[in-house]
Amino acid sequence: MRLNRLDLLRYGKFTGRSLGFGEARPGRPDFHLVYGPNEAGKSTLFSAFLDLLFGIERLSGYGFLHPYATMRVGGVIETGGRVHSVSRVKRNQNSLLGADDQPLPDNLFSAALGSIDRATYQMMFSLDDDSIEKGGESILKSEGELGALLFSASSGLPDSSAILSGLKAQADAFYKPQGRKHRLAELKTELEALKDEKAAIDINARRFAGLRKLRDAAAERHEVTVKARAELRVSLDHARDRIEALPLLARLRGLRSELASFADLPEPPAAWHILLPQLQREETETDARLAQLEADIDRRTAEIAAIERDAAVLALAGDIRDLESSGLEARHRTAASDMPNRLDERAKIIADIAVRVGRLDRADGTDAAVLILPAAITGRLQDLAQKHAALSERLNAALKEKTLAEAENAEAMRVQAALLASEGSLGAGDPAPLADLLRTLRQNDCLLRQQTANRQIATLEDLLTDKLATLSPAELDADTLAAVSIPR
C-alpha cells in the first residue's frame, strides 16, 4: 500500500491543504521524510492518515476549528495495483466516500493492512520519541537477551541488539557525561564563537540612532542627486537632438533657397503629390526590369555566339522554312502527341475482341477475321431472332389468355358449387335459374377459346422445335437460348 497524496480538507487547523508524495518510480528510493518546526502540524498530518485508514475517532482532538459534522480528510492511496481517490467524514457508518461522494466499503483497505485494527497499527508503525522510549524501557527492564527478544517480537524488528548497539554508539558520539570530545561539546564551542562574533558586531542604541540619521540624510541626498541626474539627462538629450538636427537644418535651408527660385512657376495639382510615390515605385520597378532584360539579352547573345554552325543544317534551311510554312511540322507534332492515345484505343479494342472470342468458346488464338459470319448466315440469324421475338410475344399473349381462362374456370366452378349447395332450395318445377346459367355459359364460348389456344400452343411448340433443330450441333431449349448473352 502506498500513499500518493493526503488532503486535509477540514481537519484540525487546516482547511483545503494537500501534501503530495508524487508517483512511485521503479528502481528509485521511495522514502519520504516530513520535517518542520514544532506546532507545524506533523502530528496532525499523521493522525489524519490514521483517520483516513480507520475512520475519524468518536472523540477526536482535531475538531476545534471545524465541527465534527464538517470534518473531512481525503487522499489518493494505491493498493493491489489500483489507485483509490477517497475521503473520510465523521460518521458512524458509511464514512468512507469515493471521488463521486458515494459510500465505499469501510473495510476497503483491510486486505492491504492485513486486517489489523487502529491500535495495532499505531503500536507497530506510529512510533514517536515518547512511545519508543517508554516501550523500550518497559521491555528492557528485564535486561539480558530476554528483554531484547521481547522488544524484537513486539516491534517486529529483527536483530534488535545490533540496532540498540548502533543507537547507543550514535548517542555516545553525540554526548558523553564524562567525556570532553563529543558532538554536543563541539556545538557548544561553535555557539560560544557565534556569541563572541555577535558581541563584536553589536553597537549601542545611540550609535545606531546616529547611523540611522546618516542613512536617512544620505538617502535624501541620493534622491536629490537622482532627480538632478534625470534633469541633466533630459537636457543632454535635447542638446544632442539639436546637434543632430544641424545638418538637417542646413539641408532644409538649401532646399528652401532652391524652392525660392521656382516661386514664379505654377503650382502643381494636388493629385500629383499622391501620384508621385506610385510613379517613383513604378520607375524603380521599370529600371529593375530593364536591367534584367538587358542582362537576358547579353546572356542570350553570348549563347548565340557560342553556338557552332552546322553546314548540313544550314543547307536544309530552305526545306525547313517550307515545312514550317506548309504546317507539316505542326501536323507531325500533333500526330506524335496523339499516337499514345491511338495505341491505347487499339489495345482496348484488342482486349474487347479477345473477350468476345472467349464468349464464343474460341479463345484458342483463332484470328477474329475468320469468325466473321457470312452475310447469308447473318441475315438468317436476324430473321430467326425476329421470328423468335414474335413467337415470344404470342406465347406471352397465350399465357395471359390461359390465366384469364383459369380465372373464369375457377369462377364457374365456384358458381357450380354454389348451385349445388342451393340445389335443395331450387324447385323441381322452376328451371329458370338453370336456363339463365346455361345461356351465360353458351355466350362466353370458353371451351372454344380454350381449344383454339391449345391448337396454337401446339403449333408454336412444333415451330420452336424446328427452329431449335436448325441450330445443330448445339443442343438448346427455349429457356437456355433465352439466357444466352447475344453480342452486339
C-alpha positions in Angstrom: 0.0 0.0 0.0 1.3 3.5 -0.9 0.0 7.0 0.0 0.3 9.2 -3.1 -1.4 12.3 -1.7 -3.0 13.3 1.7 -5.7 16.0 1.7 -6.5 17.9 4.9 -9.8 19.3 3.6 -11.3 20.3 7.0 -9.2 18.8 9.7 -7.6 20.4 12.8 -6.3 23.9 12.0 -6.0 23.1 8.2 -8.6 23.9 5.5 -8.1 22.8 1.9 -4.4 21.8 2.3 -2.8 18.9 0.4 0.5 17.1 0.8 1.6 15.2 -2.4 4.3 12.4 -2.4 4.4 12.0 -6.2 4.3 8.9 -8.3 6.4 5.8 -7.5 9.5 5.5 -9.7 10.7 1.9 -10.3 14.3 1.4 -9.3 14.4 4.6 -7.2 14.1 5.0 -3.4 10.5 5.7 -2.3 11.2 7.0 1.2 9.8 10.4 2.2 10.9 12.4 5.3 8.5 15.1 6.5 10.1 17.6 8.9 9.2 21.0 10.3 9.3 23.1 13.4 7.2 22.5 16.5 3.4 23.1 16.1 3.8 22.9 12.3 1.3 20.1 12.0 3.3 16.9 11.7 1.3 15.1 14.4 -1.9 16.4 12.8 -0.7 15.0 9.5 -0.1 11.5 10.9 -3.4 11.5 12.8 -5.2 12.5 9.6 -3.6 9.5 7.8 -4.8 7.1 10.6 -8.3 8.6 10.4 -8.3 8.1 6.6 -7.5 4.4 7.0 -9.6 3.5 10.1 -12.1 6.3 10.4 -12.3 9.5 12.5 -12.3 8.8 16.2 -15.5 9.5 18.2 -13.8 12.0 20.5 -11.3 13.3 18.0 -9.0 16.1 19.3 -8.9 17.8 15.9 -12.4 19.2 15.8 -11.5 22.6 17.4 -11.8 24.6 14.2 -14.3 22.6 12.1 -17.3 21.0 13.8 -17.4 17.2 13.9 -20.2 17.1 11.3 -18.0 19.0 8.7 -14.6 17.3 9.4 -13.2 15.7 6.2 -9.9 14.2 5.3 -9.0 12.6 1.9 -6.2 11.3 -0.2 -5.1 9.0 -3.0 -4.0 5.5 -1.9 -2.5 2.9 -4.2 -3.2 -0.7 -3.2 -3.5 -4.0 -5.0 -2.5 -2.5 -8.3 -5.4 0.0 -8.2 -5.5 3.7 -7.3 -8.3 4.9 -5.0 -9.2 8.5 -4.6 -11.2 8.5 -1.3 -12.2 10.8 1.5 -13.3 10.2 5.1 -16.0 12.0 7.1 -17.1 11.7 10.7 -20.0 9.2 10.7 -20.9 6.0 12.5 -21.4 4.1 9.2 -20.5 4.7 5.5 -17.8 7.2 6.4 -15.5 6.3 3.5 -16.5 8.1 0.3 -15.3 7.8 -3.3 -14.5 10.6 -5.7 -18.2 11.0 -6.5 -19.1 11.2 -2.8 -20.7 7.8 -3.0 -20.2 5.4 0.0 -17.4 2.8 -0.2 -16.9 -0.3 2.0 -15.3 0.7 5.3 -13.0 -2.3 5.0 -11.6 -1.3 1.6 -8.0 -1.3 2.9 -8.4 -4.4 5.1 -6.6 -6.7 2.7 -3.6 -4.4 2.4 -3.5 -3.8 6.2 -3.7 -7.5 7.0 -6.9 -7.0 9.0 -5.2 -5.2 11.8 -7.0 -2.5 13.8 -6.1 1.0 14.6 -4.4 0.3 17.9 -2.2 -2.4 16.5 -1.2 -0.3 13.5 -0.4 2.7 15.8 1.6 0.5 18.1 3.7 -1.0 15.3 4.1 1.8 12.9 3.1 5.1 14.6 6.1 5.4 16.8 7.4 8.7 18.2 10.1 9.6 20.7 8.0 9.1 23.8 6.4 5.8 22.7 9.8 4.4 21.7 11.4 5.4 25.0 8.6 4.2 27.2 8.1 0.9 25.3 11.9 0.3 25.2 12.3 1.0 28.9 9.4 -1.2 29.9 10.6 -4.1 27.8 14.3 -3.8 28.6 13.7 -3.6 32.3 14.1 -7.4 32.3 17.6 -6.8 30.8 19.6 -9.5 29.1 18.7 -11.4 26.0 15.1 -11.9 27.1 14.4 -8.2 27.0 15.9 -7.8 23.6 13.9 -10.7 22.3 10.7 -9.3 23.8 11.5 -5.9 22.2 12.2 -7.6 18.8 9.0 -9.6 19.0 6.8 -6.6 20.0 8.3 -4.2 17.5 8.7 -6.6 14.6 12.4 -5.6 14.2 14.9 -8.4 13.8 18.4 -8.3 15.5 17.4 -5.5 17.9 20.7 -5.9 19.8 22.7 -4.7 16.8 20.2 -1.8 16.3 20.4 -0.8 20.0 24.2 -1.0 19.9 24.3 1.2 16.9 21.9 3.7 18.5 24.0 3.7 21.7 27.1 4.4 19.7 25.4 7.3 18.0 24.2 8.6 21.4 27.7 8.4 22.8 29.2 10.1 19.8 26.7 13.0 20.4 27.1 13.2 24.2 29.1 11.5 27.0 28.6 12.7 30.5 32.2 12.1 31.4 33.7 12.8 28.0 35.1 16.0 26.6 35.1 15.2 22.9 31.6 14.7 21.6 29.3 16.5 19.1 27.4 18.4 21.8 30.7 19.9 23.1 31.6 21.0 19.5 28.2 22.6 19.0 28.6 24.5 22.4 32.0 25.7 21.2 30.5 26.9 18.0 27.7 28.6 19.9 30.3 30.5 22.1 32.1 31.6 18.9 28.9 32.9 17.5 28.1 34.8 20.7 31.6 36.4 20.5 31.0 37.4 16.9 27.6 38.8 17.8 29.1 40.9 20.6 31.9 42.2 18.3 29.4 43.5 15.7 26.8 44.7 18.2 26.5 48.5 18.8 24.6 50.7 21.3 21.3 52.4 20.7 22.8 56.0 20.4 25.3 54.9 17.8 22.6 53.1 16.0 20.4 56.2 16.0 23.3 58.3 14.6 23.9 55.8 11.9 20.2 55.8 11.0 20.2 59.6 10.7 23.2 59.4 8.5 21.5 56.8 6.4 18.3 59.0 6.0 20.4 62.0 5.1 22.3 60.0 2.5 19.1 58.7 1.1 17.7 62.3 0.7 20.9 63.4 -1.0 20.8 60.4 -3.2 17.2 61.2 -4.2 18.1 64.8 -5.0 21.1 63.6 -7.0 19.0 61.1 -8.9 16.4 63.8 -9.8 19.2 66.2 -10.9 20.8 63.5 -12.9 17.5 62.8 -14.7 17.1 66.5 -15.5 20.6 66.7 -16.8 20.0 63.6 -19.0 16.9 65.3 -20.4 18.9 68.5 -21.2 21.6 66.3 -22.7 19.1 64.5 -24.9 17.7 67.9 -26.1 21.2 69.2 -26.8 22.1 66.0 -28.7 18.9 66.3 -30.8 19.7 69.9 -31.7 23.3 68.9 -32.7 22.0 66.1 -34.8 19.4 68.4 -36.4 22.0 70.9 -37.6 22.8 69.0 -40.8 19.1 68.6 -41.5 18.6 72.4 -40.9 21.3 73.2 -43.4 19.7 70.9 -45.9 16.3 72.4 -45.2 17.7 75.9 -45.8 19.3 74.9 -49.0 16.0 73.3 -50.2 14.1 76.5 -49.3 16.6 78.6 -51.2 16.2 76.2 -54.2 12.5 76.4 -54.0 12.6 80.2 -53.9 14.0 80.2 -57.5 10.8 78.3 -58.6 8.4 80.8 -57.0 7.1 82.1 -60.4 6.3 78.6 -61.7 2.7 77.4 -61.5 1.7 75.3 -58.5 1.2 71.6 -59.5 -2.2 70.0 -58.9 -2.7 68.3 -55.5 -3.3 64.9 -57.2 0.3 64.9 -58.4 1.6 64.6 -54.8 -0.4 61.5 -54.5 0.8 60.0 -57.8 4.4 60.8 -57.1 5.2 57.9 -54.8 3.4 55.5 -57.2 5.3 56.8 -60.2 8.6 56.6 -58.3 7.8 53.0 -57.4 6.9 52.2 -61.0 10.1 53.9 -62.2 12.1 51.7 -59.8 10.3 48.5 -61.0 10.8 49.6 -64.6 14.5 50.2 -64.1 14.9 46.8 -62.4 13.0 45.1 -65.3 15.1 46.9 -67.9 18.3 45.9 -66.2 17.1 42.3 -66.1 16.1 42.4 -69.8 19.5 43.8 -70.7 21.2 41.1 -68.7 19.0 38.4 -70.5 19.9 40.0 -73.9 23.6 39.9 -73.1 23.3 36.3 -71.9 21.4 35.1 -74.9 23.7 37.0 -77.3 26.6 35.2 -75.7 24.8 31.8 -76.0 24.1 32.5 -79.7 27.7 33.5 -80.3 28.8 30.2 -78.6 26.6 28.0 -80.9 28.6 26.2 -83.6 27.3 26.5 -87.1 26.2 23.2 -88.8 26.8 23.4 -92.5 24.5 20.4 -93.2 21.6 22.0 -91.3 22.2 25.4 -92.9 21.9 23.8 -96.3 18.5 22.5 -95.4 17.3 25.9 -94.2 15.0 26.4 -97.2 13.4 23.0 -96.7 12.8 23.7 -93.0 11.1 27.0 -93.8 8.9 25.2 -96.4 7.9 22.7 -93.7 7.1 25.4 -91.3 5.0 27.4 -93.8 3.1 24.2 -95.0 2.1 23.2 -91.5 3.6 19.7 -91.8 5.6 20.2 -88.6 2.5 21.1 -86.6 0.7 18.0 -88.0 3.8 15.9 -87.2 3.8 17.1 -83.6 0.1 16.6 -83.3 0.4 13.1 -84.6 3.3 12.3 -82.3 1.3 13.6 -79.2 -1.8 11.7 -80.4 0.0 8.4 -81.1 -0.1 7.2 -77.4 -3.9 7.7 -77.3 -4.4 5.8 -80.5 -2.2 2.9 -79.2 -4.3 2.8 -76.0 -7.5 2.7 -78.1 -6.0 -0.2 -80.2 -5.1 -2.1 -77.1 -8.7 -1.7 -75.7 -10.2 -2.9 -78.9 -7.9 -5.9 -79.0 -8.8 -6.7 -75.4 -12.6 -6.4 -76.2 -12.2 -8.7 -79.2 -10.4 -11.3 -77.0 -13.3 -11.1 -74.5 -15.9 -11.6 -77.2 -13.9 -14.5 -78.8 -13.7 -16.1 -75.3 -17.5 -15.8 -75.0 -17.8 -17.7 -78.3 -15.6 -20.6 -76.8 -13.0 -19.8 -79.5 -10.2 -18.4 -77.3 -7.5 -20.5 -78.9 -5.7 -17.9 -80.8 -8.0 -18.0 -83.8 -8.0 -14.9 -85.9 -11.0 -12.8 -85.3 -11.5 -12.2 -89.0 -12.2 -15.9 -89.5 -15.0 -15.7 -87.0 -17.0 -13.1 -89.0 -20.2 -14.8 -90.3 -21.2 -14.6 -93.9 -24.0 -12.2 -94.9 -26.4 -15.1 -95.6 -26.0 -16.6 -92.1 -26.2 -13.2 -90.5 -29.5 -12.4 -92.4 -30.8 -15.9 -91.4 -30.0 -15.2 -87.8 -31.7 -11.8 -87.9 -34.8 -13.4 -89.4 -34.8 -16.1 -86.7 -34.4 -13.5 -84.0 -37.3 -11.6 -85.3 -39.5 -14.7 -85.5 -38.3 -15.7 -82.0 -39.4 -12.3 -80.7 -42.8 -12.6 -82.5 -43.3 -16.2 -81.1 -42.3 -15.0 -77.6 -44.9 -12.2 -77.8 -47.6 -14.7 -79.0 -46.6 -17.1 -76.2 -46.9 -14.3 -73.6 -50.4 -13.4 -75.0 -51.4 -17.1 -74.9 -50.2 -17.4 -71.3 -52.2 -14.3 -70.3 -55.3 -15.8 -72.0 -54.7 -19.1 -70.2 -54.5 -17.2 -66.9 -57.8 -15.5 -67.7 -59.4 -18.8 -68.7 -58.2 -20.4 -65.5 -59.7 -17.5 -63.5 -63.0 -17.8 -65.4 -63.0 -21.6 -64.9 -62.4 -21.1 -61.2 -65.3 -18.6 -61.1 -67.5 -21.1 -63.0 -66.5 -23.8 -60.5 -67.4 -21.5 -57.7 -70.8 -20.8 -59.2 -71.3 -24.5 -59.8 -70.5 -25.2 -56.2 -73.0 -22.5 -55.1 -75.6 -24.0 -57.4 -75.0 -27.5 -56.0 -75.2 -26.1 -52.5 -78.5 -24.3 -53.2 -79.9 -27.3 -55.2 -82.2 -28.1 -52.4 -83.7 -24.6 -52.5 -84.5 -24.7 -56.2 -87.9 -26.0 -57.1 -88.3 -29.0 -59.3 -90.8 -27.2 -61.5 -88.8 -23.9 -61.8 -86.0 -24.3 -64.4 -85.5 -20.6 -64.8 -82.2 -20.3 -62.9 -80.6 -23.3 -64.8 -81.7 -21.8 -68.1 -80.1 -18.5 -67.3 -76.8 -20.2 -66.3 -76.8 -22.3 -69.4 -77.4 -19.2 -71.6 -74.5 -17.4 -69.9 -72.1 -20.3 -70.4 -73.0 -20.6 -74.1 -72.4 -16.9 -74.7 -68.9 -17.0 -73.1 -67.7 -19.8 -75.5 -64.9 -20.6 -73.1 -64.5 -24.1 -74.4 -64.0 -23.0 -78.0 -61.4 -20.4 -76.9 -59.5 -23.0 -74.9 -59.5 -25.4 -77.8 -58.2 -22.7 -80.1 -55.5 -21.7 -77.6 -54.4 -25.3 -77.2 -54.1 -25.7 -81.0 -52.0 -22.5 -81.2 -49.7 -23.7 -78.4 -49.1 -27.0 -80.1 -48.3 -25.2 -83.4 -45.9 -22.9 -81.7 -44.2 -25.7 -79.9 -43.7 -27.6 -83.2 -42.3 -24.4 -84.8 -39.9 -23.9 -81.9 -38.7 -27.4 -82.1 -37.9 -27.0 -85.8 -36.1 -23.7 -85.2 -34.0 -25.3 -82.4 -33.1 -28.2 -84.7 -31.7 -25.7 -87.2 -29.2 -24.6 -84.6 -27.5 -28.0 -84.7 -25.0 -29.2 -83.4 -25.9 -27.0 -80.4 -28.5 -28.8 -78.2 -30.5 -25.9 -76.7 -34.0 -25.5 -75.3 -36.1 -22.3 -75.2 -35.1 -21.3 -71.7 -31.3 -21.8 -72.3 -31.5 -19.9 -75.6 -33.2 -17.0 -73.9 -30.5 -16.9 -71.3 -27.6 -16.7 -73.9 -25.9 -13.3 -74.0 -26.1 -12.1 -77.6 -23.2 -9.9 -78.8 -24.0 -6.5 -80.2 
